[in-house]
Amino acid sequence: MIFYFTGTGNTRWVAEQIAEAINEELLYIPDLIRERRYEFSPAPGERIGFCFPTHGWQPPRIVREYVRKLILKPDHYCWALTTCGDNMGEAMAIFNRELSTIGLHASSVFTLVMPESNVCFPFLHLDTKEKEQQKIAAAKEQIPHIIEILQERREGVQQLVKGAIPKTYSYVIGQYYNKHLINDDKLWVDADACVKCGLCSRICPVDDIQGVPPVWKHNGNCTNCLACYHHCPKHAIHWGKMKRGQYVFNIREDRR
């Protein structure tokens, strides 16, 4: 089984490639939360995998909170993969600490660099279309190797992209990001541009949006995945005052 979370589709695409190749069930964490499914009994020999994007050089809050409630037998091969725009800092070490609270440990861990989607920091910018394609092409080359490792159940593999100052990224900048920006306070809609399609509400993984034009509930559930921002077909949704573009994986073929 593979537990996964996605905002703009990068991680879902990766998880789908792996799940098909190693014949494992895909489990979307927001759906599991809605269904209150936390206890699982993997079959003998079944792998336990986790795929998630890096949010502010840490695992997404929604993933961390779900993992703490998971009930799983610890005697299965366990692995984890995170996607990120450039590097993931200490996100995987943080994730393994979360797993340790339920008696699990991801023995082989991976990073896949994918197109950038964070628009919340002034110094972060979306990739050009050319760079997007370069990153996706590089990921396509890496995935078969990851699949081979998982098929053979190799342990102790660490293929991570931590960056030059991973502790600073995760525990200083990331700590600020996850403490102060993981909310819906700065999301707003240009009502004149909104076409009232309701996609933002349907795609929100934590059901934080209601009505058309959208109204955010401000109930503390927002995980700042920016799915509503990036998937809006008219770019009517904005974050703060910065003017940034949008990114969704394979947007011409799949709007999730």
RODRENZA-852732 format. One record per residue (C-alpha): residue number from 1; chain; x negated, y negated, z. Coordinates in steps of 0.1 Angstrom, whole numbers, plus 5000, padded with zeros to 4 digits. Layout:
BEGIN
NUM A X Y Z;
...
END
This chain:
BEGIN
1 A 5000 5000 5000;
2 A 4989 4965 4992;
3 A 5002 4935 5012;
4 A 4999 4903 4993;
5 A 5008 4866 4993;
6 A 5007 4841 4964;
7 A 5015 4805 4957;
8 A 5006 4797 4921;
9 A 5003 4833 4909;
10 A 4965 4839 4910;
11 A 4966 4864 4938;
12 A 4997 4881 4925;
13 A 4980 4888 4892;
14 A 4949 4902 4909;
15 A 4970 4924 4932;
16 A 4990 4937 4903;
17 A 4959 4948 4884;
18 A 4946 4966 4914;
19 A 4979 4982 4924;
20 A 4985 4996 4889;
21 A 4949 5010 4887;
22 A 4948 5027 4921;
23 A 4985 5036 4921;
24 A 4995 5018 4953;
25 A 5027 5000 4963;
26 A 5028 4962 4962;
27 A 5044 4945 4992;
28 A 5051 4908 4991;
29 A 5047 4894 5025;
30 A 5075 4867 5024;
31 A 5100 4894 5014;
32 A 5088 4916 5043;
33 A 5092 4887 5067;
34 A 5128 4881 5054;
35 A 5135 4918 5059;
36 A 5117 4919 5092;
37 A 5096 4948 5081;
38 A 5065 4952 5102;
39 A 5062 4989 5109;
40 A 5048 5012 5082;
41 A 5037 5049 5080;
42 A 5012 5052 5052;
43 A 5009 5086 5036;
44 A 4978 5107 5042;
45 A 4950 5093 5022;
46 A 4968 5061 5013;
47 A 4948 5030 5012;
48 A 4958 4998 5031;
49 A 4949 4966 5012;
50 A 4955 4929 5016;
51 A 4953 4902 4989;
52 A 4957 4865 4998;
53 A 4946 4831 4986;
54 A 4922 4810 5007;
55 A 4939 4779 5021;
56 A 4915 4753 5034;
57 A 4887 4779 5038;
58 A 4910 4801 5060;
59 A 4936 4828 5054;
60 A 4971 4813 5049;
61 A 4990 4809 5081;
62 A 5019 4830 5068;
63 A 4995 4859 5063;
64 A 4978 4856 5097;
65 A 5011 4854 5115;
66 A 5025 4885 5096;
67 A 4994 4906 5102;
68 A 4996 4900 5140;
69 A 5030 4917 5140;
70 A 5021 4946 5117;
71 A 5023 4981 5131;
72 A 5000 5005 5112;
73 A 4980 5036 5120;
74 A 4943 5025 5120;
75 A 4929 5057 5105;
76 A 4932 5047 5068;
77 A 4908 5032 5044;
78 A 4913 4994 5046;
79 A 4901 4966 5023;
80 A 4909 4930 5017;
81 A 4905 4905 4988;
82 A 4909 4867 4988;
83 A 4911 4844 4959;
84 A 4897 4808 4960;
85 A 4890 4778 4938;
86 A 4852 4777 4944;
87 A 4844 4794 4977;
88 A 4861 4808 5007;
89 A 4838 4800 5036;
90 A 4844 4823 5066;
91 A 4880 4831 5056;
92 A 4873 4869 5054;
93 A 4857 4869 5089;
94 A 4887 4851 5102;
95 A 4910 4876 5086;
96 A 4892 4906 5100;
97 A 4895 4891 5134;
98 A 4933 4890 5129;
99 A 4932 4926 5118;
100 A 4913 4936 5149;
101 A 4942 4925 5170;
102 A 4962 4954 5155;
103 A 4933 4979 5155;
104 A 4924 4975 5118;
105 A 4893 4965 5100;
106 A 4888 4958 5063;
107 A 4856 4978 5056;
108 A 4852 4965 5021;
109 A 4859 4928 5013;
110 A 4860 4908 4981;
111 A 4863 4872 4968;
112 A 4875 4864 4933;
113 A 4871 4828 4922;
114 A 4902 4816 4903;
115 A 4915 4783 4890;
116 A 4918 4756 4917;
117 A 4953 4747 4929;
118 A 4946 4725 4960;
119 A 4957 4689 4955;
120 A 4957 4679 4992;
121 A 4921 4667 4995;
122 A 4908 4635 4977;
123 A 4876 4653 4968;
124 A 4893 4684 4953;
125 A 4904 4684 4917;
126 A 4922 4709 4895;
127 A 4900 4726 4869;
128 A 4900 4716 4832;
129 A 4918 4741 4809;
130 A 4884 4753 4797;
131 A 4872 4759 4832;
132 A 4905 4777 4841;
133 A 4899 4801 4812;
134 A 4863 4806 4822;
135 A 4873 4815 4857;
136 A 4900 4839 4846;
137 A 4877 4856 4821;
138 A 4850 4861 4848;
139 A 4877 4875 4872;
140 A 4888 4900 4845;
141 A 4852 4912 4843;
142 A 4849 4917 4880;
143 A 4882 4934 4887;
144 A 4873 4968 4872;
145 A 4842 4970 4895;
146 A 4864 4962 4925;
147 A 4889 4989 4914;
148 A 4861 5015 4911;
149 A 4850 5007 4947;
150 A 4885 5011 4960;
151 A 4891 5043 4940;
152 A 4860 5058 4956;
153 A 4869 5044 4990;
154 A 4834 5029 4995;
155 A 4829 5012 5029;
156 A 4806 4983 5038;
157 A 4810 4965 5005;
158 A 4809 4927 5009;
159 A 4813 4908 4976;
160 A 4820 4874 4990;
161 A 4816 4838 4978;
162 A 4811 4819 5010;
163 A 4796 4786 4997;
164 A 4766 4767 5010;
165 A 4780 4758 5044;
166 A 4807 4784 5052;
167 A 4810 4776 5089;
168 A 4815 4739 5082;
169 A 4840 4747 5055;
170 A 4861 4770 5076;
171 A 4857 4757 5112;
172 A 4854 4719 5106;
173 A 4870 4709 5073;
174 A 4893 4739 5073;
175 A 4902 4735 5109;
176 A 4914 4699 5102;
177 A 4933 4711 5071;
178 A 4951 4739 5088;
179 A 4959 4718 5118;
180 A 4971 4687 5101;
181 A 4981 4695 5065;
182 A 5000 4728 5068;
183 A 5034 4712 5067;
184 A 5059 4697 5043;
185 A 5055 4661 5056;
186 A 5039 4647 5024;
187 A 5060 4666 4999;
188 A 5085 4644 4981;
189 A 5105 4644 4949;
190 A 5111 4618 4922;
191 A 5149 4621 4920;
192 A 5150 4604 4886;
193 A 5126 4630 4871;
194 A 5142 4660 4889;
195 A 5164 4681 4865;
196 A 5181 4699 4894;
197 A 5170 4734 4882;
198 A 5166 4747 4918;
199 A 5134 4765 4909;
200 A 5115 4749 4938;
201 A 5141 4763 4963;
202 A 5141 4798 4947;
203 A 5103 4800 4947;
204 A 5096 4788 4982;
205 A 5082 4818 5001;
206 A 5094 4805 5035;
207 A 5129 4791 5024;
208 A 5119 4756 5034;
209 A 5138 4738 5006;
210 A 5175 4732 5002;
211 A 5197 4713 4978;
212 A 5191 4695 4945;
213 A 5172 4673 4943;
214 A 5152 4693 4969;
215 A 5152 4684 5006;
216 A 5124 4699 5028;
217 A 5137 4712 5061;
218 A 5107 4700 5082;
219 A 5112 4730 5105;
220 A 5076 4740 5108;
221 A 5078 4770 5084;
222 A 5059 4754 5054;
223 A 5027 4772 5047;
224 A 5015 4746 5022;
225 A 5011 4770 4993;
226 A 5022 4742 4970;
227 A 5044 4766 4949;
228 A 5071 4740 4947;
229 A 5047 4713 4936;
230 A 5030 4734 4909;
231 A 5060 4752 4895;
232 A 5082 4722 4890;
233 A 5089 4721 4853;
234 A 5090 4683 4852;
235 A 5063 4676 4878;
236 A 5089 4657 4898;
237 A 5075 4670 4931;
238 A 5045 4652 4945;
239 A 5022 4655 4975;
240 A 5013 4622 4992;
241 A 5003 4593 4970;
242 A 4977 4610 4949;
243 A 4985 4617 4913;
244 A 4973 4651 4904;
245 A 4981 4677 4878;
246 A 4997 4711 4881;
247 A 4984 4747 4878;
248 A 5003 4780 4876;
249 A 4987 4812 4865;
250 A 4996 4821 4829;
251 A 5022 4794 4829;
252 A 5033 4798 4793;
253 A 5043 4835 4799;
254 A 5052 4837 4835;
255 A 5067 4811 4858;
256 A 5070 4837 4886;
END
